[in-house]
Amino acid sequence: MQASTHEDMSWTVASAKAKLSEVMERAQLAPQTITRNGKPSVVVVSAEEWQRKTGRRGSLAEFLLASPLRGADLDLERQHDEPSDVSL
C-alpha cells in the first residue's frame, strides 16, 4: 500500500483509532499526520525515520573539532558586568 496524496497521509483522530494498523503500515512509507479539530496535531513516523532524525551524530568533541571556527582568533574572555536589575 502506498500513500500517494496528502489525503492518504492525513487522518482524523477517530479514523486513526479505527485504522491504527493501517496508519502504522503507511508510516513505514511516509509520515502520517493525525488531525484534531481540523488542525495537524501529531505526526506518526516509522521507528527507522525517528532514529534517523533524532540519532546522535558523533560527540560534542567531534562537533567542536569540525567547527569552521576552530583555530579562529576569538576573544572568549568573560565580561564581568554588574547583573541587571530585573523586577517581576
C-alpha positions, 0 to 999 in steps of 0.5 A: 500500500502506498500513500500517494496524496496528502489525503492518504497521509492525513487522518482524523483522530477517530479514523486513526483509532479505527485504522491504527494498523493501517496508519502504522503500515503507511508510516513505514512509507511516509509520515502520517499526520493525525488531525484534531479539530481540523488542525495537524496535531501529531505526526506518526513516523516509522521507528527507522525515520525517528532514529534517523532524525533524532540519532546522535551524530558523533560527540560534542568533541567531534562537533567542536573539532569540525567547527569552521571556527576552530583555530579562529582568533576569538576573544572568549574572555568573560565580561564581568558586568554588574547583573541587571536589575530585573523586577517581576 
